[in-house]
Amino acid sequence: MDKEKKGQIINQFRLKENDSGSVEVQVAVLTERINQLTEHLKLYPQDRHSRHALHGVIGRRRRFLRYLNRTAPERHHSLIARLGLRE
């Protein structure tokens, strides 16, 4: 992911000015990375290293979402809707 794309995601999902580490931002960045790895694996289905990386990123996003659901369920539901994830 290039710097410009990551900056756009951060600007879209941040909670306040200079926010680059909130759970919403991290989940959005991980979701973009998951989408990129998924597209890569469609082209190269036998790339085991990328598949392993994809599983790690999915697990990290799942943990962030579980934390957000536990601490702030309304923010969790709005983030899920904004990202178009199913849960």
C-alpha positions, 0 to 999 in steps of 0.5 A, a space after each residue: 500500500 502506498 503512502 497516499 492511499 494510507 493517508 486517505 484511509 487515515 483521513 477518512 477514519 480518524 476520530 480527531 486531528 492527528 489521529 493515526 492509531 485509533 482502532 478504527 484507523 487500524 482496522 481500516 488499514 488492515 482491511 485495505 491490506 486484506 483486500 490487496 492480499 486477496 487480489 494477489 492470491 487470486 493471481 497467484 493461488 499457490 503463494 503460500 507466504 502471502 497466504 500465511 501473511 493474509 491469515 495473520 492480518 485477518 487475525 489481527 483485524 479480528 482481535 481489534 474488532 473484538 476489542 472495539 465491540 467489547 469497549 464501544 459497541 456503537 463504534 464497532 457497528 458503525 465501523 462495520 457498516 462503513 467498511 462493508 464487513 459482515 459480522 
